[in-house]
Amino acid sequence: MAKPEIEFSSLEEIPWTAVPGGVVALTQRVLASDPETGVATRLLRWAPGADTTPNGVLVHDFWEEIYILEGSVHDLRLNRTFTRGMYACRPPGMEHGPWRSPEGCLMFEVRYHARKDGP
């Protein structure tokens, strides 16, 4: 199965849901996904004061591209703050986080797996 075909539609029709992992201050609006592969496109919302310290440093086996639409997040490991308009492209295996977001944040995120037979 692949991501579904979707023509322009209102995001208001897609509910905000809890993000797996136990940080209740994180919610997501999954725009499209493939449950078989974990490939997904989503909005990720951080409530003011969100803290992912309990999840520790993250590493995953997929590519992740993120664009910050609103607010900011502070990387506790790097001691750097990333703000609205900033972009990240993380290859599989890249360490990132944990994070805090004192003011809250809204991110656009795309996750995908690289093809093994080329681009």
C-alpha positions as CSV (number, residue, x, y, z in Angstrom):
1,M,0.0,0.0,0.0
2,A,1.2,3.5,-0.7
3,K,0.1,6.9,0.5
4,P,-3.5,7.6,-0.7
5,E,-4.3,9.9,-3.5
6,I,-5.7,13.2,-2.1
7,E,-6.8,16.2,-3.9
8,F,-6.9,19.6,-2.1
9,S,-9.0,19.3,1.0
10,S,-9.4,21.2,4.3
11,L,-7.0,20.2,7.0
12,E,-9.8,20.9,9.5
13,E,-11.3,17.6,8.5
14,I,-8.3,15.7,9.9
15,P,-8.3,15.4,13.7
16,W,-5.3,16.2,16.0
17,T,-4.2,12.9,17.7
18,A,-1.7,12.0,20.4
19,V,1.8,11.3,19.2
20,P,3.0,7.8,20.2
21,G,5.8,7.9,22.8
22,G,4.1,9.3,25.9
23,V,4.8,13.1,25.6
24,V,1.2,14.4,26.0
25,A,2.2,17.9,24.9
26,L,2.8,16.6,21.3
27,T,-0.1,16.1,18.9
28,Q,-0.1,15.3,15.2
29,R,-2.4,15.8,12.2
30,V,-1.4,13.0,9.9
31,L,-2.1,14.2,6.4
32,A,-1.1,11.1,4.5
33,S,0.5,7.8,5.5
34,D,1.4,4.3,4.5
35,P,0.8,2.1,7.6
36,E,2.9,-0.7,6.0
37,T,6.1,1.3,5.7
38,G,5.6,4.1,8.2
39,V,6.0,6.7,5.4
40,A,4.0,9.8,6.5
41,T,3.4,13.5,6.0
42,R,2.1,15.3,9.1
43,L,1.8,18.5,11.1
44,L,3.4,18.2,14.5
45,R,2.2,20.5,17.2
46,W,4.1,21.2,20.4
47,A,2.1,22.7,23.2
48,P,3.9,25.5,25.2
49,G,6.2,23.8,27.6
50,A,6.5,20.5,25.7
51,D,9.6,18.5,26.8
52,T,10.7,15.3,25.1
53,T,13.4,14.5,27.6
54,P,11.7,11.3,28.7
55,N,12.1,10.0,25.1
56,G,15.9,10.7,25.0
57,V,17.9,11.1,21.8
58,L,16.0,9.8,18.8
59,V,17.4,7.8,15.9
60,H,15.3,6.2,13.2
61,D,15.6,4.2,9.9
62,F,13.9,6.7,7.6
63,W,14.5,10.1,6.1
64,E,12.8,13.0,7.9
65,E,12.4,16.5,6.5
66,I,11.0,19.2,8.8
67,Y,10.0,22.8,8.3
68,I,9.1,25.0,11.3
69,L,5.9,26.9,10.5
70,E,5.4,28.7,13.9
71,G,7.2,29.0,17.2
72,S,10.5,27.3,18.2
73,V,12.1,24.2,19.7
74,H,15.3,24.0,21.7
75,D,17.6,21.0,21.2
76,L,18.9,20.2,24.7
77,R,21.8,18.0,23.4
78,L,23.1,20.7,21.0
79,N,22.0,23.7,23.2
80,R,20.5,25.4,20.1
81,T,17.2,26.9,19.4
82,F,15.5,26.5,16.0
83,T,12.8,28.9,15.0
84,R,10.1,29.6,12.4
85,G,11.3,29.4,8.8
86,M,14.1,26.9,9.6
87,Y,14.4,23.5,7.9
88,A,16.0,20.2,8.7
89,C,16.8,17.1,6.6
90,R,17.7,14.1,8.7
91,P,19.1,10.9,7.1
92,P,18.5,7.5,8.6
93,G,20.6,7.0,11.7
94,M,21.1,10.7,12.6
95,E,20.8,11.5,16.3
96,H,18.5,14.4,17.3
97,G,16.8,15.7,20.4
98,P,15.7,15.7,23.1
99,W,13.8,19.0,22.8
100,R,11.9,21.6,24.7
101,S,9.5,24.2,23.4
102,P,8.8,26.9,25.9
103,E,6.5,28.9,23.5
104,G,5.1,26.0,21.5
105,C,5.8,25.1,17.9
106,L,4.1,23.9,14.7
107,M,6.1,21.8,12.2
108,F,5.4,20.3,8.8
109,E,7.1,16.9,8.5
110,V,7.7,14.4,5.7
111,R,9.0,10.9,6.4
112,Y,10.2,8.5,3.7
113,H,12.5,5.6,2.9
114,A,15.2,5.9,0.3
115,R,15.0,3.6,-2.6
116,K,17.6,0.9,-2.5
117,D,18.1,0.8,-6.3
118,G,18.9,4.5,-6.7
119,P,17.1,7.9,-6.6
